[in-house]
Amino acid sequence: MGAPKPLLPLGGRTLIEHVVAAVEPLVARVIVVTNDPGATAFLGLPTVPDAEPGRGPLMGLYSGLLACGTPHTLAVACDAPFLAPALLEALVARRRPDALTLPETEHGPQPMPGVYPTALAPTIASLLATGRAALRDLAASAPVELLTTEEVRTLDPEGRTFMDLDTPEDLAAAQALLEEGR
């Protein structure tokens, strides 16, 4: 992409600014998990590095869970600028102390965004110890509370919450959506 994804411009703001704006009203505090805290210092938010850098997204989640100090964490990706507030609110409202709360799409359960209970930190540590580093590994190893595909469609009819920007073409498509006012 030519630059760190959180810092890519979209509609006059960086991707991470779009994400923070979506989650800030729903949580007590926002923590950015990053191994380059200087890059996001302009946000004025606390940062935490991966406990072991280079170990994948599950390590990032684990590091964030340990840093939050709350029973649950709303976790989102930095490259998903169109998070639907209603969907995030539903995830938070549906949270359980013993289960991940995830949205389901026609492609199955989606690990981001999701509400993750801190009580699952030992399960995550066990997965990481065996070399499993994907968020889907956790979803396959722990209880999951799902927002059904139908609920997700109602809360985010166009499915933009799941539009992550991985290529220059994705970024151009997101910019076009913003310019169209949609």
Backbone bond lengths (Angstrom), bond angles and torsions (degrees), N, CA, C in turn:
res aa  C-N    CA-C-N  psi(-1)  N-CA   C-N-CA  omega(-1)  CA-C   N-CA-C  phi
1 M - - - 1.459 - - 1.532 111.10 -
2 G 1.323 118.09 -9.89 1.452 120.20 175.78 1.521 114.55 88.38
3 A 1.319 118.16 -10.26 1.469 122.77 179.03 1.527 106.95 -160.46
4 P 1.325 117.04 161.61 1.468 118.31 175.60 1.532 110.16 -57.71
5 K 1.336 116.63 132.06 1.459 120.27 -174.33 1.528 114.08 -54.89
6 P 1.331 120.04 -41.55 1.472 117.46 -178.31 1.526 113.58 -59.67
7 L 1.326 116.55 -23.51 1.457 120.82 -174.57 1.525 113.76 -97.04
8 L 1.313 117.32 -0.10 1.461 119.43 179.93 1.525 110.18 -65.49
9 P 1.341 116.63 139.36 1.469 119.59 -179.96 1.523 111.64 -79.68
10 L 1.333 114.11 141.33 1.459 120.99 175.45 1.517 107.45 -151.13
11 G 1.313 116.10 112.62 1.455 120.17 177.19 1.518 114.20 60.68
12 G 1.314 117.32 38.13 1.463 120.53 176.58 1.524 114.77 84.38
13 R 1.328 117.68 -0.08 1.459 122.13 175.86 1.515 108.65 -134.20
14 T 1.321 115.49 164.15 1.458 119.06 174.88 1.531 109.09 -80.44
15 L 1.328 115.69 161.47 1.460 119.72 177.85 1.527 110.80 -55.93
16 I 1.324 116.47 -43.28 1.459 118.46 -177.26 1.532 111.78 -66.92
17 E 1.312 117.36 -29.98 1.472 119.19 176.45 1.532 110.65 -66.48
18 H 1.318 117.54 -37.51 1.468 121.07 175.67 1.535 109.69 -61.73
19 V 1.315 116.12 -45.33 1.464 121.49 -178.05 1.530 110.71 -64.60
20 V 1.314 117.10 -47.69 1.473 120.99 179.97 1.527 110.50 -59.99
21 A 1.314 117.38 -41.94 1.466 120.60 179.69 1.528 111.61 -61.07
22 A 1.325 116.88 -33.02 1.467 120.35 -179.81 1.521 112.62 -74.81
23 V 1.327 117.66 -36.38 1.472 119.42 -174.62 1.522 114.11 -93.33
24 E 1.310 117.41 -26.46 1.469 120.57 -174.97 1.532 114.07 -52.99
25 P 1.335 119.81 -41.97 1.465 118.50 -179.16 1.533 114.24 -67.03
26 L 1.327 117.46 -13.92 1.465 121.01 -172.81 1.522 115.00 -103.64
27 V 1.306 117.40 -10.35 1.461 119.76 -172.96 1.525 110.94 -128.15
28 A 1.328 115.23 159.29 1.462 120.44 179.39 1.521 111.13 -69.25
29 R 1.333 116.10 -37.09 1.468 119.96 176.27 1.514 109.49 -156.66
30 V 1.309 115.28 154.38 1.453 122.43 178.58 1.525 107.55 -106.31
31 I 1.311 115.66 131.76 1.463 122.33 174.39 1.524 107.14 -121.17
32 V 1.305 116.14 133.60 1.458 121.39 178.99 1.523 108.00 -100.05
33 V 1.324 116.41 121.86 1.463 120.58 174.80 1.514 106.90 -89.27
34 T 1.322 115.30 115.82 1.466 121.01 -176.75 1.515 109.73 -155.07
35 N 1.310 115.56 146.58 1.459 120.27 173.90 1.523 111.24 -95.06
36 D 1.332 116.65 6.11 1.459 122.93 176.62 1.524 108.82 -133.33
37 P 1.349 118.03 72.84 1.462 120.01 -174.67 1.520 114.33 -61.61
38 G 1.307 117.85 -26.00 1.458 120.01 178.79 1.519 112.58 -64.04
39 A 1.325 116.79 -30.40 1.464 120.75 -177.27 1.524 112.35 -67.76
40 T 1.327 116.99 -28.86 1.459 119.82 -178.34 1.526 112.40 -111.34
41 A 1.311 116.99 12.08 1.475 120.80 -179.18 1.525 111.69 -58.37
42 F 1.331 117.59 -30.83 1.468 120.94 -178.83 1.523 112.07 -60.35
43 L 1.320 118.15 -19.59 1.463 121.22 179.52 1.533 112.10 -74.70
44 G 1.327 116.07 -22.08 1.457 119.64 -177.80 1.520 112.85 70.17
45 L 1.320 117.35 25.15 1.456 122.60 -178.94 1.521 110.82 -108.97
46 P 1.334 116.80 151.87 1.462 118.06 175.42 1.526 110.69 -65.91
47 T 1.309 115.00 147.81 1.459 120.89 178.10 1.528 108.52 -124.14
48 V 1.301 115.10 156.95 1.458 122.01 174.54 1.525 106.92 -140.32
49 P 1.331 117.28 136.09 1.467 119.03 177.33 1.531 110.13 -84.78
50 D 1.316 115.74 163.76 1.453 119.91 170.86 1.519 108.74 -58.38
51 A 1.323 117.24 138.01 1.464 120.63 177.53 1.529 110.41 -58.55
52 E 1.332 115.99 -34.66 1.469 122.63 173.98 1.519 107.14 -137.39
53 P 1.326 117.96 99.97 1.472 120.64 -177.86 1.530 112.36 -57.41
54 G 1.324 114.22 148.84 1.456 120.45 175.52 1.513 114.50 82.05
55 R 1.334 117.75 12.44 1.467 120.89 -176.66 1.523 113.12 -103.18
56 G 1.323 117.86 9.83 1.454 120.44 173.03 1.519 114.96 94.78
57 P 1.341 115.45 179.16 1.459 120.92 -173.59 1.531 114.00 -66.12
58 L 1.319 118.20 -30.93 1.464 119.59 179.30 1.525 110.53 -65.43
59 M 1.329 117.26 -34.62 1.468 120.37 175.96 1.523 110.31 -66.08
60 G 1.335 117.09 -38.61 1.457 119.80 176.88 1.514 111.47 -61.61
61 L 1.333 116.44 -44.31 1.461 120.56 177.52 1.522 110.55 -62.37
62 Y 1.307 116.82 -46.39 1.467 122.13 179.79 1.532 110.52 -57.90
63 S 1.305 117.02 -45.80 1.467 121.59 179.76 1.517 110.93 -62.41
64 G 1.324 116.93 -41.92 1.458 121.19 178.02 1.518 112.28 -65.85
65 L 1.331 117.32 -42.80 1.465 120.48 178.12 1.521 111.34 -58.75
66 L 1.325 116.19 -45.67 1.466 119.99 -178.91 1.523 111.53 -65.13
67 A 1.320 117.17 -33.26 1.468 121.04 -177.62 1.526 112.94 -78.28
68 C 1.318 116.90 -28.67 1.472 119.84 -173.51 1.520 113.15 -67.69
69 G 1.303 117.66 -40.42 1.453 119.72 -179.17 1.517 113.72 68.09
70 T 1.317 117.56 24.58 1.461 122.78 178.57 1.530 108.22 -120.98
71 P 1.321 118.39 161.42 1.467 119.44 -179.83 1.532 114.16 -65.94
72 H 1.329 116.31 -26.20 1.466 121.79 -179.37 1.521 110.09 -137.70
73 T 1.321 114.21 154.25 1.460 120.65 176.16 1.518 108.85 -131.40
74 L 1.316 115.97 127.66 1.462 121.25 170.27 1.519 105.80 -84.43
75 A 1.322 116.35 111.76 1.464 121.18 -178.07 1.516 109.64 -107.00
76 V 1.325 114.75 133.91 1.467 121.20 179.48 1.522 108.49 -136.36
77 A 1.313 115.77 159.46 1.459 121.43 177.93 1.529 109.85 -87.86
78 C 1.314 115.63 149.98 1.470 120.50 -177.95 1.515 112.59 -77.09
79 D 1.340 117.41 -10.64 1.466 119.99 -175.88 1.527 112.64 -111.73
80 A 1.339 115.53 26.05 1.465 120.92 178.69 1.525 108.44 -120.98
81 P 1.330 117.58 83.29 1.466 120.61 -171.37 1.529 115.91 -78.36
82 F 1.339 117.85 -5.94 1.462 119.89 -175.73 1.528 112.35 -112.27
83 L 1.312 116.85 41.62 1.468 121.13 179.29 1.525 109.67 -62.20
84 A 1.320 116.53 126.20 1.471 121.37 -179.67 1.525 109.28 -79.76
85 P 1.334 117.68 117.82 1.468 119.74 -179.61 1.529 113.28 -54.24
86 A 1.327 118.12 -40.12 1.464 120.47 -179.57 1.524 111.63 -63.25
87 L 1.308 116.96 -37.20 1.464 120.66 178.20 1.526 110.55 -68.36
88 L 1.323 116.83 -43.77 1.466 120.12 177.87 1.525 110.60 -61.60
89 E 1.332 116.53 -43.02 1.468 120.69 178.70 1.525 111.11 -60.87
90 A 1.316 117.17 -41.27 1.462 120.91 179.59 1.528 111.56 -65.82
91 L 1.314 117.12 -38.99 1.464 120.27 177.09 1.521 110.63 -62.05
92 V 1.322 115.95 -46.27 1.467 120.71 -179.45 1.531 110.18 -63.88
93 A 1.319 117.03 -42.54 1.469 120.83 -178.81 1.530 111.97 -66.22
94 R 1.315 118.08 -30.28 1.463 122.64 -175.57 1.524 112.42 -88.89
95 R 1.315 118.57 -3.23 1.468 121.38 -173.30 1.532 111.83 -55.19
96 R 1.336 113.59 149.11 1.458 121.89 177.01 1.523 108.65 -129.00
97 P 1.327 117.79 152.31 1.466 119.34 -177.15 1.524 113.93 -70.17
98 D 1.334 117.24 -18.02 1.460 120.07 -173.06 1.523 114.16 -119.61
99 A 1.316 117.70 6.63 1.460 119.74 -173.25 1.517 111.53 -141.18
100 L 1.337 115.19 150.05 1.457 120.99 170.08 1.525 106.99 -69.54
101 T 1.292 117.30 146.86 1.462 120.78 173.74 1.523 106.57 -117.23
102 L 1.336 114.44 113.16 1.459 120.01 -172.52 1.529 110.65 -129.94
103 P 1.328 115.97 152.28 1.469 119.54 172.09 1.530 109.59 -83.33
104 E 1.321 115.10 147.84 1.453 120.70 176.01 1.521 108.55 -112.77
105 T 1.313 115.90 136.62 1.468 121.53 174.17 1.521 107.40 -120.67
106 E 1.318 115.77 -178.34 1.464 119.06 177.11 1.523 111.81 -61.31
107 H 1.325 117.58 -13.53 1.467 122.32 177.97 1.519 112.06 -95.20
108 G 1.334 117.54 5.65 1.464 121.80 179.78 1.521 111.64 101.93
109 P 1.338 116.90 -173.41 1.471 120.70 179.02 1.528 110.82 -61.07
110 Q 1.326 115.85 137.99 1.460 121.76 179.62 1.534 109.03 -107.48
111 P 1.323 118.69 128.10 1.463 120.52 -176.06 1.533 114.82 -75.73
112 M 1.315 117.17 -16.57 1.463 120.49 178.60 1.512 108.50 -137.71
113 P 1.309 118.08 134.16 1.455 126.05 -6.45 1.525 110.12 -72.41
114 G 1.323 115.38 161.35 1.452 120.34 177.75 1.509 110.41 -160.70
115 V 1.326 115.16 161.14 1.460 121.08 174.61 1.524 106.71 -108.54
116 Y 1.315 115.09 123.55 1.457 122.61 -174.27 1.525 110.04 -116.96
117 P 1.341 117.66 123.89 1.460 119.46 177.80 1.533 110.92 -77.97
118 T 1.304 115.63 137.59 1.459 121.18 178.29 1.519 110.88 -61.06
119 A 1.324 117.70 -26.56 1.464 121.80 179.05 1.530 112.45 -59.17
120 L 1.325 117.31 -18.41 1.461 120.22 179.12 1.531 113.11 -88.13
121 A 1.325 117.82 4.58 1.471 120.37 179.52 1.534 112.11 -55.69
122 P 1.341 120.35 -42.87 1.473 118.67 177.45 1.533 113.49 -61.85
123 T 1.320 117.04 -35.79 1.471 120.49 176.63 1.521 109.95 -63.93
124 I 1.324 115.95 -42.69 1.471 119.96 178.47 1.519 110.03 -63.55
125 A 1.333 117.42 -44.08 1.469 120.96 179.40 1.529 110.65 -59.04
126 S 1.330 117.08 -39.77 1.472 120.39 178.33 1.522 111.25 -65.03
127 L 1.321 116.38 -42.95 1.466 119.44 177.61 1.521 111.09 -61.29
128 L 1.317 116.23 -46.04 1.465 120.24 -179.72 1.526 111.16 -62.43
129 A 1.323 116.91 -37.13 1.466 120.94 -179.62 1.528 111.83 -65.30
130 T 1.332 116.87 -24.10 1.462 120.14 178.37 1.523 112.58 -97.92
131 G 1.336 116.17 10.01 1.461 120.21 176.16 1.512 115.01 86.23
132 R 1.306 117.26 6.42 1.466 119.83 178.36 1.524 107.82 -88.18
133 A 1.328 116.61 126.26 1.464 120.33 -171.32 1.522 114.33 -129.00
134 A 1.324 117.28 3.17 1.464 120.06 -178.03 1.525 110.77 -92.94
135 L 1.319 116.40 146.01 1.457 120.59 176.62 1.529 110.81 -61.51
136 R 1.309 117.49 -31.68 1.466 120.82 178.50 1.530 111.30 -65.54
137 D 1.331 117.75 -27.33 1.462 120.34 175.84 1.523 110.21 -62.48
138 L 1.327 116.39 -40.18 1.458 119.89 178.02 1.527 110.32 -67.43
139 A 1.308 117.25 -43.63 1.463 120.40 -179.77 1.527 111.38 -61.19
140 A 1.330 117.30 -29.12 1.460 121.01 178.76 1.530 112.03 -83.87
141 S 1.331 117.72 -11.82 1.463 121.70 -174.42 1.519 114.36 -112.61
142 A 1.315 118.08 -1.95 1.460 121.33 -174.21 1.521 109.33 -134.93
143 P 1.329 117.12 160.46 1.462 118.96 174.27 1.529 110.33 -62.44
144 V 1.321 115.75 144.40 1.463 120.88 -178.46 1.532 109.32 -131.07
145 E 1.316 115.69 131.38 1.469 123.67 170.19 1.523 105.33 -101.67
146 L 1.323 116.66 121.76 1.466 120.12 -176.05 1.518 112.36 -106.63
147 L 1.320 114.74 139.16 1.458 120.18 160.08 1.519 103.79 -82.98
148 T 1.309 117.74 122.37 1.456 120.60 -174.76 1.528 111.45 -65.27
149 T 1.305 114.45 163.02 1.461 120.76 177.46 1.525 110.41 -55.36
150 E 1.318 116.92 -40.89 1.464 120.83 -179.77 1.528 110.62 -64.99
151 E 1.342 116.87 -43.45 1.464 120.03 177.82 1.523 110.74 -61.86
152 V 1.316 115.57 -43.41 1.463 120.26 -179.54 1.521 110.34 -62.31
153 R 1.319 117.62 -43.22 1.477 120.83 178.55 1.523 111.60 -61.56
154 T 1.320 116.74 -36.55 1.464 120.42 178.49 1.526 110.69 -67.87
155 L 1.326 116.80 -40.49 1.463 121.93 -175.99 1.532 112.81 -80.54
156 D 1.312 116.51 -27.17 1.463 122.03 -178.80 1.536 107.95 -143.69
157 P 1.339 116.96 74.42 1.469 120.79 -171.88 1.530 114.88 -55.22
158 E 1.307 117.37 -31.93 1.466 119.10 -177.77 1.527 112.59 -94.68
159 G 1.326 117.27 -2.77 1.461 121.13 176.76 1.513 114.98 68.12
160 R 1.308 117.03 23.51 1.468 119.73 -176.03 1.526 113.44 -69.95
161 T 1.321 117.20 -21.76 1.465 119.34 177.36 1.517 110.50 -54.10
162 F 1.325 116.65 -32.39 1.459 121.37 -173.85 1.531 112.65 -95.80
163 M 1.314 116.18 9.95 1.459 121.06 177.25 1.527 108.10 -84.72
164 D 1.327 114.76 96.96 1.456 118.20 175.72 1.522 108.17 -98.82
165 L 1.299 114.94 150.94 1.464 120.37 -171.93 1.519 109.47 -105.33
166 D 1.322 114.80 101.17 1.462 120.45 -176.79 1.521 114.22 -108.27
167 T 1.330 117.28 -14.41 1.464 120.52 -176.49 1.529 109.24 -134.69
168 P 1.320 117.42 162.58 1.467 119.47 174.21 1.533 111.84 -58.17
169 E 1.327 116.96 -32.38 1.459 120.32 178.37 1.535 110.93 -67.08
170 D 1.334 116.78 -38.85 1.465 120.84 176.33 1.528 110.43 -61.42
171 L 1.318 115.91 -43.55 1.461 120.63 179.91 1.529 110.48 -63.87
172 A 1.328 117.05 -41.96 1.470 120.91 178.17 1.531 110.61 -63.75
173 A 1.318 117.35 -39.39 1.476 120.50 178.56 1.522 110.34 -65.69
174 A 1.327 117.25 -39.61 1.471 120.84 178.01 1.518 110.38 -64.99
175 Q 1.322 116.78 -41.29 1.469 120.45 178.28 1.521 110.11 -63.12
176 A 1.314 116.90 -40.54 1.466 120.46 179.07 1.542 110.61 -63.00
177 L 1.323 117.59 -39.89 1.461 121.18 177.58 1.527 110.67 -61.30
178 L 1.322 116.41 -43.57 1.459 119.92 178.81 1.534 111.38 -64.12
179 E 1.316 116.10 -42.21 1.465 120.16 -178.99 1.522 111.99 -67.18
180 E 1.342 116.76 -30.34 1.457 120.89 176.96 1.526 111.39 -77.15
181 G 1.335 116.36 -9.85 1.448 120.57 -179.88 1.506 113.68 73.04
182 R 1.316 116.13 25.60 1.466 120.11 -177.81 1.488 112.39 -101.19
